[in-house]
Amino acid sequence: MKLAKLAFLATAMAATPIAASAQDVGDTVYGNDGNPIGTVTVTDDATVTVDTGTYKAPLPRGAIAERAINDAGDMGFRVEATKGQIDAMMADQVAKAKAAEEARKAELAKAEAEAMAKLAELLVVGAPIVTADEQPLGMVETIENEGEIIVVKVEEELISLPRTLMWVDEDDTIMARANYDDIMAAAHGG
């Protein structure tokens, strides 16, 4: 998960001297309001992950200040933010990641739909088919079973291939998603 939204913590901490950093799993990290943010669950050289109860928030190690005394007198490590601010930043990051994933899926679905439309346009009787290893396979002889079976004339032999084996490359070449030798071996029962 990106730490960009937590960058302000590092900026806020730049003016605060840091004498020590949270190092141990189980340590409590407090906010600048004196209230607990959460418990350290993982640490590494650059990051301290704090379980806020809502999120596991990766905080830059440099954003964790020395032990401080909160209003209750408890000792703990401190961050220049509140639990609410950290949870809000994490919620924003989760929402952005989810939106980016949905956009990526939509783009893939759009590209797939465009490729299928292009295949439907180009896959006609007489169209040449090339194999995945870029060898000419043959020409479309017939299209059967409501377009689901493509019969290709390979030399003097007819080979039936499922439409799902076909795709169109960026040069509008119809390609079979298998190598020439594999197609021929399957066609001859091998």
C-alpha positions, -999 to 999 in steps of 0.1 A, spaced: 0 0 0 13 34 -8 26 56 20 21 88 1 -8 99 22 12 95 53 40 117 40 27 146 60 36 127 91 73 128 81 70 165 73 54 172 106 80 152 124 109 170 107 107 197 133 104 173 162 136 157 175 134 119 175 154 102 202 140 67 198 117 47 176 91 20 183 109 -12 179 89 -39 194 58 -57 184 32 -50 210 42 -14 218 14 11 219 16 42 197 -1 73 208 -14 102 188 -6 139 193 -39 141 212 -25 117 238 -49 89 229 -37 55 217 -37 50 179 -29 13 181 -4 -15 187 27 -22 167 22 -55 148 52 -55 124 84 -35 121 112 -33 96 140 -8 88 117 17 72 81 10 85 62 4 117 28 -12 111 3 -2 137 -31 -20 141 -56 8 148 -84 -17 152 -97 -6 118 -66 -8 97 -31 -21 98 -14 13 90 22 13 78 38 44 93 73 56 83 97 47 111 109 83 112 74 95 120 74 76 154 87 99 181 104 90 214 84 77 243 60 103 257 37 106 286 0 109 276 -27 125 297 -32 93 317 5 92 325 12 61 303 45 58 285 43 52 248 56 61 214 40 91 197 30 102 162 21 137 150 -14 126 141 -45 112 157 -61 78 153 -89 95 133 -65 111 109 -46 78 104 -78 58 99 -91 85 75 -59 84 54 -60 46 53 -97 47 43 -87 71 15 -59 48 4 -81 17 4 -108 36 -16 -82 48 -41 -68 13 -45 -103 -2 -49 -111 25 -75 -79 18 -93 -86 -19 -94 -121 -14 -106 -108 10 -133 -82 -16 -143 -108 -43 -145 -131 -20 -166 -102 -13 -189 -94 -50 -193 -131 -57 -200 -132 -29 -226 -101 -42 -243 -114 -78 -243 -147 -66 -258 -129 -46 -284 -107 -76 -292 -137 -99 -295 -155 -73 -318 -123 -71 -339 -121 -109 -341 -158 -111 -351 -151 -86 -379 -119 -103 -392 -128 -140 -387 -144 -148 -420 -141 -176 -446 -108 -172 -463 -90 -153 -435 -55 -165 -428 -47 -179 -393 -12 -177 -377 -1 -198 -348 13 -185 -315 48 -193 -327 41 -172 -357 38 -199 -383 11 -198 -409 -15 -224 -401 -40 -221 -430 -71 -203 -441 -106 -204 -426 -126 -229 -446 -159 -227 -428 -173 -213 -395 -197 -237 -378 -218 -243 -347 -230 -207 -345 -194 -194 -349 -179 -215 -321 -160 -239 -344 -135 -226 -369 -125 -251 -396 -91 -243 -410 -77 -258 -442 -41 -267 -434 -25 -278 -466 -50 -304 -478 -64 -312 -444 -93 -297 -425 -88 -290 -388 -115 -278 -364 -105 -253 -338 -126 -237 -310 -133 -200 -314 -119 -195 -279 -85 -205 -293 -85 -174 -316 -74 -139 -309 -64 -108 -328 -30 -92 -323 -22 -55 -325 -16 -59 -363 -51 -74 -368 -36 -108 -375 -59 -137 -364 -38 -160 -343 -44 -193 -327 -33 -194 -290 -12 -225 -295 20 -235 -314 18 -251 -348 32 -284 -335 7 -285 -306 -22 -279 -329 -11 -305 -354 -5 -331 -326 -40 -324 -312 -55 -327 -346 -39 -361 -351 -48 -374 -317 -13 -370 -303 
